[in-house]
């Protein structure tokens, strides 16, 4: 445990309060293929088990991964610690190959972004209190099977376990008509979780990012049987990246950049106001800059910008050089912590870990991992 470790951590738009020091990592069967500071763990459920678990009723009753925590972070002087730790680099997006180059006058929402659903480890999965969600995005990878999100959307630092029944639904939309539109491009269940050791072991939110390898997807239609119970009718739809594309990935970029953030906010502001429902995707746009240190998150190297997102948006992507015509750009951050900088009990900024060479290590491990 290094000097930055803490005994109390509260994630942003995130999920858990930690009462003790974390002392062990969880690793998967072939974790040795990744760098030593990358923690990889295999999902507990099969693709069909995780997919079938999430009935329309459970999706609708799932709550943002927050609970009743005080998530306010008051503003302070920018720390200036965030910045490149080596040469910058990037991986181009996929899905824009046949896109028109003409400019769009409106913000076309990316097909890559969607909602993440999971259950709390060790909890009774039939208990609605264990049904949680975040946001995430498909990102480029060799096998077109990678989802980027926040680490606190894959790992429970309270129990030292990765979440159960983890799925990703790109372009999720909660329609008004009997669950219409919930999985227009399919549902993709986790196969491998990939996070940084400093988050898993040290509860350090400067590493609050994760990359999940998902199975090929299923298109699910839910039908009621004679007993009025929902049952899934499933068909395979192939790889995530083949269906929705994948955002590019960039690291060691400038601290000050214009970015879009996308996600599914749903939680309350500290004053109790609830401007979002979580049923549809929302976006923010702004120029990033260095954020203050936040000791209760172990944060020293976050960047942020003006955005009023609330809980539920956690894990949603920050996309640099986003083009509405192709709906693609470069992932340079994920929603991690919400800030009340003017101390009026309303969130006014969102922050992300700065994506540096450590982030690239975790991404690279996921980008080269095959799933069936």
Secondary structure, 3 states (H helix, E strand, C coil): CCCCCCCCCECCCCCCECCCCCCCCCCCCCHHHCCCCEEEEECCCCHHHHHHHCCHHHHHHCEECCCCCCCCCECCCCCCCCCCCCCCEEECCECCCCCCCCCCCCCCCCCCEEEEEEECCCCCCCCHHHEEEEEEEEECCCCCCEEEECHHHCEECCCCEECEEEEEEECCCCCCCCCCCCCCCCEEEEEEEEEEHHHHCCCCHHHCCEEEEECCEEEEEEEECCCCCEEEEEEEEECHHHHHCEEEEEECCCCCCEEEEEECCCCCCCCCCCCCCCCCCEEEEEECEECCCEHHHCECCEEEEECCCCCCCCCCEEEEEEECCCCEEEEEEECCEEEECCCCCCCCEEEEECCCHHHHHHHHHHHCCCCC
